[in-house]
């Protein structure tokens, strides 16, 4: 099944306006996070976090909203047809509580997407019915060799006639006890295979062994515990895809999961930035934490710029599943690799502004330390940073053999329509799985970079022409150096391990892809509004160029001033700190 296929035949409106309406409804229903009288306010979420549970009132709200429909394709009765839209809707949830976003939302999606990708029509109907009825799912993904021990599992499924007997354990699984269905990857005589199994919340899964709950520092409301399978019977028809096809299946769905989860996490970082602004505004002019302090202003502007960088990259990574399926695996890995690093650095910088209040567990600023604990947990899991970096290193080894230019990307860079870079463009084809028999023959993002940088000379005007063109020139220079280094890397003798230098090159590759994404978004900007202002583009590109070469460019004071003005305007007007400036609950 391809997400979005036959969507036109479905009565549900798939337009951008419908996406915005759903987000507006969810934000309105949640209300003002900072209102102490709001039963869905920050203090209530903090109290639930201290009790290590999800806020019941918030779960009831999401039940009434029908959030699970966001994870179900339209042709099966849900609302899912665009991955970027899914990320935006869930930001409203993560803005309040990352544990709620994971426990109620993302965990079920990570399991269901395996069924949408390779399940039979019957399995897809069964999964859709479960989710649309309010049920939960969990997925026992295989942990790659580069993954982490916390989530490692050891499962086998032995054939016994026309059934399989599942044995082994999964040490830590979110939603384990509440799952009505499990997607399980287990070793069989044919190799790693995937199964759709009844979960502990299903009558046929009540005999599963549940291990004691594991306590975590972040997302404390999530119920994370292990599962033990002791000859658990998997009836015929439970196999997802071909026997032995589990590894290929997992690789296929990673592009549909890597970017979207981090897109959701931007809601969490948004709350941290908003909390820091409130703190800075509350201080008198002589305080080093006030907005009169250059250090404070710089920290806030840099945080805003970093959120814009992350959103540009998540936009491209999620839309690539629709537009560049053969490249979506690499772009998803870049998002999964770079975004957690950038967001965690942002949190560190904001904590310096807050000082001791960064550790407060209650009161006006208590929500900050919760977001600081929660954010690192969102990037944990199969295909985490190490596994994603391995995908990037593989791309670096192939880079010299790839086409250096992409005609489609260059047409987009010259100003022609390219929906990859248009945040509000709803005209996307159905999401497609990458065909592993056809490796990507180009790198579209890097292929667009040189043409985009050349176009800056004609597009940029006024005081920001210099900063924009300088930053673009640095990115092009760094791209050429990267290609030369990758040629040396790929020329190593057969059988020799990849040089540790490849890991540093992976960082540079990820930053260049992020720069190309930001350039593309600005060059395809809508007329008028914040995205048309060259100040944000100059600021974020200068920031990326500075990460690549600290001595290359200097920030433009006017750009920082304009971003600060936008930052404060959005604070007063209650709008999100991303590409969309979404009105948030009040």
Secondary structure, 3 states (H helix, E strand, C coil): CCCCCCHHHCCCCCCHHHHHHHHHHHHHHHCCCCCCCCCCCHHHHHHHHHCCCCCHHHHHHHHHHCHHHHHCEHHHCCCECCHHHHHHHHHHHHCCCHHHHHHHHHHHHHHHHHHHHHCCHHHHHHHHHHHHCCCEEEEECCCCCCCCHHHCEEEEEEEECCEEEEEEEEEEEECCCCEEEEEEEEEECCEEEEEEEECCCCHHHCCCEEEEEECCCCCCCCCEEEEEEEEEEECCCCEECCCCCHHHHHHHHHCCCHHHHHHHHHHHHHHHHHHHHHHHHCCCCCCCCCCCCHHHHHHHHHHHHHHHHHHHHHHHHHHHHHHCCCCHHHHHHHHHHHHHHHHHHHHHHHHHHHHHHHHCCCCCCHHHHHHHHHHHHHCCCCCCHHHHHHHHHHHHHHHCCCECCCHHHHHHHCCCCCHHHCCCCCCCCCCCCCCCCCCCCECHHHHHHHHHHHHHHHHCCHHHHHHHHHHHHHHHHHHHHHHHHHHHHHCCCCCCCCCCHHHHHHHHHHHHHHHHHHHHHHHCCCCCCHHHCHHHHHHHHHHHHHHHCCCCCCCCHHHHHHHHHHHHHHHHHCECCCCCCCECCC
